[in-house]
Amino acid sequence: MARQFVLNLHDAMGGRTLRDVAAQVGIHHVTLLKILHGRAWPDLATVSRLEIGLNADLYSSADVRADLARAASPSVRKSRPRAPSE
């Protein structure tokens, strides 16, 4: 989920510099750098600023639901048929 957020953020930034994007969305460029490098996780206010400022859906609830569904699904194990007992 965090990795997908960073990938979405990177895509939404396009070819713009860190400083340009940070100034556009109203956060410090070092904060943006830490998020992109996985050294910080943005709070909801920062996620909102990024999404609104970049006009992009960075933290999709559909991604979250898919991740939760994958995590909750039991692993599929193939079992061998048992021999009839006598």
C-alpha positions in Angstrom: 0.0 0.0 0.0 2.8 2.5 0.9 4.7 1.5 -2.2 1.7 2.1 -4.4 1.2 5.5 -2.8 4.8 6.5 -3.6 4.4 5.2 -7.2 1.2 7.2 -7.7 2.9 10.2 -6.2 5.9 9.9 -8.5 3.6 9.5 -11.5 1.6 12.6 -10.5 4.7 14.7 -10.1 5.5 14.1 -13.8 8.8 15.8 -14.7 8.5 18.6 -12.0 11.2 19.1 -9.4 10.7 18.2 -5.7 10.8 21.9 -4.8 8.2 22.9 -7.4 5.8 20.2 -6.3 6.4 20.9 -2.6 5.7 24.6 -3.1 2.6 23.9 -5.2 1.1 21.7 -2.5 2.3 23.6 0.5 4.7 21.2 2.2 8.5 21.4 2.7 10.6 19.8 0.0 12.5 17.7 2.5 9.1 16.2 3.7 8.3 15.2 0.1 11.8 13.7 -0.4 11.4 11.6 2.8 8.0 10.4 1.6 9.3 9.4 -1.9 12.3 7.6 -0.3 10.1 5.7 2.2 11.6 7.4 5.2 8.4 9.1 6.3 4.7 8.3 5.9 2.4 11.3 5.4 -0.4 12.1 7.7 -3.9 12.6 6.4 -3.5 16.3 6.0 -0.4 15.9 3.9 -2.0 13.2 1.8 -4.9 15.5 1.2 -2.6 18.4 0.3 -0.8 16.2 -2.2 -4.0 14.9 -3.8 -5.6 18.3 -4.1 -2.4 20.0 -5.2 -1.6 17.4 -7.8 -5.2 16.8 -8.7 -4.5 13.0 -8.4 -5.9 10.0 -6.5 -2.8 8.9 -4.6 -4.3 6.9 -1.8 -7.1 5.0 -3.4 -9.5 3.1 -1.1 -9.8 0.6 -3.9 -6.0 -0.2 -3.5 -6.5 -0.5 0.3 -9.5 -2.9 -0.1 -7.5 -5.0 -2.6 -4.5 -5.2 -0.2 -6.8 -6.2 2.7 -8.5 -8.8 0.6 -5.2 -10.3 -0.4 -4.0 -10.3 3.2 -7.2 -11.9 4.5 -7.5 -14.7 1.9 -6.2 -18.0 3.1 -3.4 -19.6 1.3 -4.5 -22.3 -1.1 -3.1 -25.7 -0.2 -3.5 -28.7 -2.3 -4.2 -31.7 -0.2 -3.7 -35.3 -1.2 -6.7 -37.5 -1.1 -6.8 -39.8 1.9 -6.8 -43.5 1.6 -10.0 -45.1 2.8 -9.5 -46.4 6.3 -10.5 -50.0 7.1 
